[in-house]
Amino acid sequence: MPGLARMVHSIVLASLLSAAGAHGATVADPTAASGVNSAPCQAAAASSDTARAIASCGDVIADEHASRADRLMALTARAGANAREDRLDRALDDYDTALRLDPKSADLLNARGEVWRRKGNRPKAMRDFDAALRLDSSHSAARANFKLLASELERLGAVMAIDAKPSFNCARTSRPLERTICDNSDLATLDRAINALQARAVRDAGQRDTPAAQNLRREQEEFAARRDSNFGSPGYDLQRALSERVDQLMAIGRH
């Protein structure tokens, strides 16, 4: 998990651990109303032990007698552990459940927004950061995330304004990968962004250094080859792969 995301997650978790700690019987007495002791989950979360957190916090989440505070703590801990393990869909599921328990938590909204950002879904990330700021205008992490993402979208500019259209003609393709992109507006927009940013990067590099432009073309060909060979494989996330390529090309444009 990136440094800022890890710091924010630690802050969220610390507040929830404190709330759970107020329910002393749950933590100290495994024979209390809850059938599962939440202490192992708290310990694993505090030590960033990913495997233990996923297992022990899962026990708390599954316990129908667990208190609301314990469930929130466990869901947040497991979400963070899943994010560290790059299990982003599972992290989103846990944050969604936590937000149903506490829909006005700016911390949880910001944390979920960071996972959406890593997934490559900028619109959903922006909505979460904005919602967090509406609840708490002084939330520094959400504000920093909002500004960073707004800056990225501004740099994409007209590329993102041409919504739901990829860089190729959908009427003239039958390739499964391209049909998938055509049928998904987020994927289509990312594809167009890659095409536009690649063309800009090659143009700018060619003005300074011809070999650099050739390297950029080769890198794009290698990316396309990886994308094509991995598409359809178990666990392959096309949206994330396209988003990461957009990030790479935007980083080139900043130098």
C-alpha positions in Angstrom: 0.0 0.0 0.0 1.4 3.4 -0.9 2.7 5.5 2.0 -0.2 8.0 2.1 -2.8 5.2 1.9 -1.0 3.2 4.7 -1.0 6.3 6.9 -4.6 7.0 6.3 -5.6 3.4 6.9 -3.7 3.4 10.2 -5.5 6.6 11.3 -8.9 5.0 10.5 -8.0 1.8 12.2 -6.7 3.5 15.3 -9.9 5.4 15.9 -11.9 2.2 15.4 -9.6 0.2 17.7 -10.2 2.8 20.4 -14.0 2.5 19.9 -13.8 -1.2 20.1 -11.7 -1.0 23.2 -14.5 0.8 24.9 -16.4 -2.5 24.8 -14.1 -4.1 27.3 -16.1 -7.3 27.7 -15.8 -8.0 24.0 -12.0 -7.7 24.0 -11.1 -9.1 27.4 -13.7 -11.8 27.8 -14.0 -14.3 25.0 -17.1 -15.8 26.7 -19.1 -12.5 26.5 -22.1 -12.1 24.3 -20.0 -12.4 21.2 -18.9 -15.9 20.4 -15.6 -14.7 18.9 -12.9 -12.7 20.7 -12.0 -9.6 18.7 -8.6 -9.3 20.4 -6.7 -11.4 17.9 -8.1 -9.3 15.1 -7.1 -6.1 16.9 -3.6 -7.4 17.5 -3.1 -8.6 13.9 -4.3 -5.2 12.6 -2.1 -3.3 14.9 1.0 -5.3 13.8 0.1 -5.2 10.1 0.1 -9.0 10.0 -1.8 -9.4 6.8 -2.6 -13.1 6.8 -3.6 -13.1 10.5 -5.7 -10.0 10.0 -7.7 -11.5 7.1 -8.3 -14.7 9.0 -9.0 -13.4 12.6 -10.9 -10.3 11.5 -13.0 -12.6 9.2 -14.1 -14.5 12.3 -15.3 -11.3 13.9 -17.1 -10.1 10.8 -18.9 -13.5 10.5 -20.0 -13.4 14.1 -23.6 -12.3 14.2 -23.2 -11.3 17.9 -20.3 -9.0 17.3 -20.8 -5.4 18.3 -21.1 -2.7 15.7 -17.7 -1.2 16.9 -16.0 -4.6 16.6 -17.4 -5.2 13.2 -16.3 -1.8 11.9 -12.8 -2.4 13.3 -12.6 -5.8 11.8 -14.0 -4.7 8.4 -11.5 -1.8 8.2 -8.6 -4.0 9.3 -9.5 -6.7 6.7 -10.0 -4.1 4.0 -6.5 -2.7 4.6 -5.0 -6.2 4.7 -6.7 -7.1 1.4 -5.5 -3.9 -0.2 -1.9 -4.6 0.9 -2.2 -8.0 -0.7 -3.5 -6.3 -3.9 -7.0 -7.9 -3.5 -8.7 -4.7 -4.4 -12.1 -6.1 -5.1 -12.2 -7.7 -1.7 -11.0 -4.5 0.0 -13.9 -2.6 -1.8 -16.4 -5.2 -0.6 -15.2 -4.7 3.0 -15.3 -0.9 2.8 -18.8 -1.0 1.2 -20.0 -3.1 4.2 -18.3 -0.8 6.7 -19.9 2.2 5.1 -23.3 0.7 5.4 -22.6 0.5 9.1 -21.1 4.0 9.2 -22.2 5.9 6.1 -21.0 9.3 7.4 -17.3 8.3 8.0 -15.1 10.6 6.0 -12.1 8.3 6.8 -13.8 5.2 5.3 -14.9 7.2 2.2 -11.4 8.4 1.7 -9.9 4.9 2.2 -12.4 3.4 -0.3 -11.6 6.2 -2.8 -7.9 5.3 -2.6 -8.8 1.7 -3.6 -10.9 2.9 -6.4 -8.0 5.0 -7.6 -5.7 2.0 -7.5 -8.3 0.1 -9.5 -8.2 2.8 -12.2 -11.7 4.1 -11.6 -11.1 7.8 -11.3 -14.8 8.9 -11.4 -15.6 6.7 -8.4 -12.5 7.7 -6.6 -13.3 11.3 -7.1 -16.8 10.8 -5.8 -15.5 9.2 -2.6 -12.9 12.0 -2.0 -15.6 14.6 -2.6 -18.1 12.9 -0.3 -15.4 12.7 2.4 -14.7 16.4 2.1 -18.4 17.2 2.2 -18.6 15.4 5.6 -15.3 16.9 6.9 -13.9 19.8 5.0 -10.7 19.7 7.1 -9.9 16.1 6.2 -6.3 16.6 5.0 -5.8 13.2 3.3 -9.1 13.4 1.3 -8.2 17.0 0.3 -4.7 15.9 -0.9 -6.2 13.0 -2.8 -8.9 15.2 -4.3 -6.4 17.8 -5.5 -4.0 15.1 -6.9 -6.8 13.4 -8.8 -8.3 16.7 -10.1 -4.8 17.6 -11.4 -4.6 14.3 -13.2 -8.0 14.8 -14.8 -7.0 18.3 -15.8 -3.9 17.0 -17.5 -6.0 14.5 -19.4 -8.2 17.3 -20.4 -9.9 16.8 -23.8 -8.9 13.1 -23.7 -11.3 12.4 -20.9 -13.9 14.8 -22.4 -14.5 12.4 -25.3 -16.4 10.0 -23.2 -17.1 6.3 -24.0 -15.3 6.2 -27.3 -12.1 4.1 -27.7 -9.2 4.9 -30.1 -10.4 2.4 -32.7 -13.7 1.9 -34.7 -16.0 -0.4 -32.7 -18.0 -1.1 -35.9 -15.0 -2.6 -37.6 -13.7 -5.0 -34.9 -14.6 -8.5 -33.8 -11.6 -9.1 -31.4 -12.9 -10.1 -28.0 -10.6 -7.7 -26.2 -11.7 -4.7 -28.3 -15.3 -5.7 -28.0 -14.9 -5.7 -24.3 -13.5 -2.2 -24.4 -16.3 -1.0 -26.7 -18.9 -2.3 -24.4 -17.5 -0.5 -21.3 -17.4 3.3 -21.2 -14.6 3.3 -18.5 -12.4 1.0 -20.6 -13.1 3.0 -23.8 -12.1 6.2 -22.2 -8.9 4.7 -20.8 -8.0 3.3 -24.2 -8.5 6.7 -25.8 -6.4 8.3 -23.1 -3.6 5.9 -23.7 -3.7 6.5 -27.5 -3.7 10.3 -27.0 -1.0 10.4 -24.3 1.2 8.0 -26.3 1.0 10.1 -29.4 1.8 13.2 -27.4 4.8 11.6 -25.6 6.2 10.3 -28.9 5.8 13.7 -30.5 7.5 15.5 -27.7 10.3 13.0 -27.5 10.8 13.2 -31.2 11.4 16.9 -31.1 14.3 16.3 -28.7 15.6 12.8 -29.3 14.7 10.3 -32.0 15.9 7.2 -30.1 13.7 8.3 -27.1 10.6 8.3 -29.4 11.5 4.9 -30.7 11.8 3.6 -27.2 8.3 4.9 -26.4 6.9 3.2 -29.4 8.6 -0.1 -28.3 7.3 0.3 -24.8 3.7 0.7 -26.1 4.1 -2.3 -28.3 5.3 -4.3 -25.3 2.4 -3.1 -23.2 -0.1 -4.0 -26.0 1.4 -7.5 -26.3 1.2 -8.1 -22.5 -2.4 -6.8 -22.5 -3.4 -9.1 -25.4 -1.7 -12.2 -24.0 -3.1 -11.7 -20.4 -6.6 -10.7 -21.4 -9.0 -13.5 -20.3 -6.6 -15.0 -17.9 -7.9 -15.7 -14.3 -7.5 -12.6 -12.1 -6.4 -10.3 -15.0 -7.9 -6.8 -14.4 -8.0 -5.0 -17.8 -9.2 -1.7 -16.3 -6.4 -1.6 -13.9 -3.8 -2.5 -16.6 -5.1 0.3 -18.8 -5.2 2.8 -15.9 -1.6 1.9 -14.9 -0.5 2.6 -18.5 -2.2 5.9 -18.4 -0.3 6.7 -15.2 3.0 5.7 -16.8 2.4 8.0 -19.8 1.3 10.9 -17.6 4.5 10.5 -15.6 6.5 10.8 -18.8 4.6 13.9 -19.7 5.5 15.5 -16.4 9.3 15.2 -17.0 
